[in-house]
Amino acid sequence: MPLRNYESPEDYKHPAAFWRRIGKDYINMIDPADQSYKKQEAYLLDFLNKLFYSHHVKSVLELGCGFGRITKHFLNYFPLETLEVVDCSPHQITNLMISMKASSYFRTHFNYHLIDVLSPHFSAFAQKNKNQFDLVIAVELLMHVPTDNIKSVIHNMLTISREHVVSVDWAKEGEYSQGIRAPENFLHDYFELYKNDGQALHVSQCPIDSIDQSMFIVLKDHD
């Protein structure tokens, strides 16, 4: 959910620096009883259950995994063959791995990548892993991507996906600018961005009741 403690104007241009600073303690900044998170996760899990059943999803790449708030659901509820995650914060990855060690999570092939999605390394990663994952998912990641970078990030997500891309972010019709939810957030027109990329066959926007967020579901065009 929105943070309000970006420390300098540079944080807007380079979100990875911000997340590297707060990554160690971010796990303690989240209230697990927050009803907004519960609604978001329930909505997402309901959709994913249907998607996994109907499309036999076996491989997932999660972008902006953080300390594993969404990751744990993939590992707990879905019979994946491969789950890989990306984050720019080494502390967030460390917290994720600590939580995984206390469980039976490693029944799935798991790997993590310490990559900033705004960097050239992510573009190289996308080319190396073209059409590699059944599902590429990002929850509350794209709202931290500046306007100058959002097209490239979405293009790389679609490049990596074999079939579906799913993202969840603040999205309210007619509000596509910086700073409406909080100063450090960017509200992009995700529907148009996905549709205009050229790799999408179909795009759906599904509002999540009462929390001003939407889930975007993209089916990739294989032609």
LINCORWO-V458204 format. One record per residue. N is the residue number from 0. PSI is psi in whole degrees, -180 to 180 (NA if undefined). OMEGA is omega in whole degrees, 0 to 359 (999 if undefined). NEAR is the number of other ideal C-beta (glycine too) atoms within 12 Angstrom. Layout:
N:PSI:OMEGA:NEAR + N:PSI:OMEGA:NEAR
This chain:
0:169:187:30 + 1:136:172:24 + 2:160:182:25 + 3:32:184:16 + 4:35:167:17 + 5:137:190:26 + 6:-16:182:17 + 7:161:177:15 + 8:-27:180:14 + 9:-26:179:15 + 10:-30:178:25 + 11:-36:182:26 + 12:-29:185:21 + 13:72:183:25 + 14:-29:182:37 + 15:-36:179:33 + 16:-41:177:24 + 17:-48:183:31 + 18:-30:175:35 + 19:-33:179:23 + 20:-44:186:24 + 21:-3:187:29 + 22:-38:183:29 + 23:-39:186:20 + 24:-4:186:19 + 25:-34:180:30 + 26:-30:180:23 + 27:-7:179:13 + 28:-9:184:21 + 29:129:177:24 + 30:110:182:13 + 31:-16:179:15 + 32:-1:181:8 + 33:121:184:15 + 34:-27:178:15 + 35:-43:177:25 + 36:-43:182:24 + 37:-43:178:20 + 38:-44:180:22 + 39:-48:183:32 + 40:-38:178:31 + 41:-43:179:20 + 42:-45:181:27 + 43:-45:182:37 + 44:-37:177:26 + 45:-44:178:19 + 46:-45:183:30 + 47:-37:176:33 + 48:-44:179:19 + 49:-42:181:18 + 50:-46:182:29 + 51:-37:180:28 + 52:-43:186:14 + 53:-26:185:14 + 54:4:176:24 + 55:52:181:17 + 56:127:181:32 + 57:-15:182:22 + 58:135:184:33 + 59:138:168:44 + 60:121:177:47 + 61:125:179:46 + 62:137:182:45 + 63:48:187:44 + 64:-25:182:45 + 65:-139:182:38 + 66:4:172:34 + 67:23:181:35 + 68:-42:178:35 + 69:-34:182:36 + 70:-43:184:39 + 71:-30:179:29 + 72:-40:177:29 + 73:-42:184:43 + 74:-27:182:29 + 75:-34:194:22 + 76:-13:188:23 + 77:137:182:34 + 78:68:183:19 + 79:149:169:32 + 80:-34:183:19 + 81:131:171:26 + 82:123:176:40 + 83:149:184:33 + 84:155:179:42 + 85:136:171:41 + 86:156:181:40 + 87:-8:185:35 + 88:117:177:34 + 89:-32:179:22 + 90:-39:177:24 + 91:-43:178:37 + 92:-43:179:35 + 93:-45:179:25 + 94:-36:176:31 + 95:-47:182:38 + 96:-36:178:25 + 97:-44:180:17 + 98:-33:180:22 + 99:-32:182:28 + 100:-23:181:14 + 101:17:185:13 + 102:-175:176:18 + 103:29:187:12 + 104:-26:190:26 + 105:16:172:15 + 106:-19:176:17 + 107:142:172:26 + 108:122:186:16 + 109:141:175:31 + 110:150:177:26 + 111:155:180:29 + 112:125:178:29 + 113:92:186:28 + 114:138:170:33 + 115:121:184:31 + 116:-13:177:42 + 117:-7:187:33 + 118:162:174:24 + 119:-24:179:15 + 120:-34:179:19 + 121:-38:176:36 + 122:-41:177:24 + 123:-40:177:17 + 124:-41:180:29 + 125:-43:180:33 + 126:-38:180:16 + 127:-31:185:16 + 128:33:181:27 + 129:130:179:22 + 130:34:189:22 + 131:-31:188:25 + 132:137:178:37 + 133:-39:183:33 + 134:131:169:39 + 135:127:186:48 + 136:143:177:46 + 137:120:180:42 + 138:115:180:39 + 139:37:174:40 + 140:-49:190:45 + 141:-22:179:43 + 142:-14:177:39 + 143:3:180:45 + 144:122:180:41 + 145:158:184:29 + 146:-38:182:24 + 147:-19:186:15 + 148:-12:192:29 + 149:-38:180:34 + 150:-42:181:26 + 151:-43:181:24 + 152:-46:179:43 + 153:-39:177:40 + 154:-43:180:30 + 155:-37:176:39 + 156:-46:180:46 + 157:-34:178:39 + 158:-42:183:30 + 159:-34:185:41 + 160:142:172:41 + 161:-32:185:29 + 162:-51:186:33 + 163:148:166:42 + 164:134:177:46 + 165:131:175:47 + 166:149:177:44 + 167:125:181:41 + 168:168:171:44 + 169:127:181:38 + 170:114:178:34 + 171:130:186:24 + 172:130:178:15 + 173:-5:180:9 + 174:93:183:21 + 175:73:180:23 + 176:177:181:18 + 177:142:164:25 + 178:13:180:19 + 179:-45:177:20 + 180:-41:179:26 + 181:157:188:21 + 182:-30:186:21 + 183:0:183:33 + 184:153:174:36 + 185:130:177:36 + 186:109:184:32 + 187:159:174:35 + 188:80:188:27 + 189:-39:181:43 + 190:-49:180:28 + 191:-37:180:19 + 192:-46:178:35 + 193:-47:184:41 + 194:-37:185:22 + 195:-4:182:19 + 196:-32:180:27 + 197:-11:179:16 + 198:-6:185:33 + 199:130:175:31 + 200:-39:182:21 + 201:140:180:18 + 202:132:176:30 + 203:141:173:23 + 204:124:183:26 + 205:104:180:24 + 206:143:176:22 + 207:118:188:29 + 208:132:166:15 + 209:3:179:13 + 210:12:176:28 + 211:30:175:24 + 212:161:174:34 + 213:151:170:36 + 214:131:179:39 + 215:127:183:41 + 216:121:184:33 + 217:125:172:36 + 218:127:186:26 + 219:143:176:32 + 220:125:182:21 + 221:-1:180:13 + 222:NA:999:7
